[in-house]
């Protein structure tokens, strides 16, 4: 990853991204609008805080992997709003 891409992703992250995690039969995606993308020891790093109260936090505790998808050019605004306003406790987002 080149440094110019890091800045582009950081700028886009502030407009919203999806954090998706699967643990067994439970899969959830949430909207994130905070975090940090940077370089540490020459490697790209993504840091995303998730509140303890979120279902996603519980899933992340024992999941082997997760995905962060950063839409480009302000796309997927409706989908980001939906994923950010609903809990998987209430609705299947998929």
FENUR-V112151 format. One record per backbone hydrogen bond with DSSP energy under -1.0 kcal/mol. NH is the residue of the N-H (numbers start at 0). CO is the residue of the C=O. Records with the same first field share a line. If there is no record, write none. Layout:
BEGIN
NH = CO / CO
END
This chain:
BEGIN
5 = 1
6 = 2
7 = 3
8 = 4
9 = 5
10 = 6
11 = 7
12 = 8
13 = 9
14 = 11
15 = 12
16 = 31
17 = 68
18 = 29
19 = 66
20 = 27
22 = 25
25 = 22
27 = 20
29 = 18
31 = 16
35 = 46
37 = 44
39 = 42
42 = 39
44 = 37
46 = 35
53 = 50
57 = 53
58 = 54
59 = 55
60 = 56
62 = 58
66 = 19
68 = 17
74 = 71
79 = 75
80 = 76
81 = 77
82 = 78
83 = 79
84 = 81
85 = 81
89 = 86
90 = 86
END
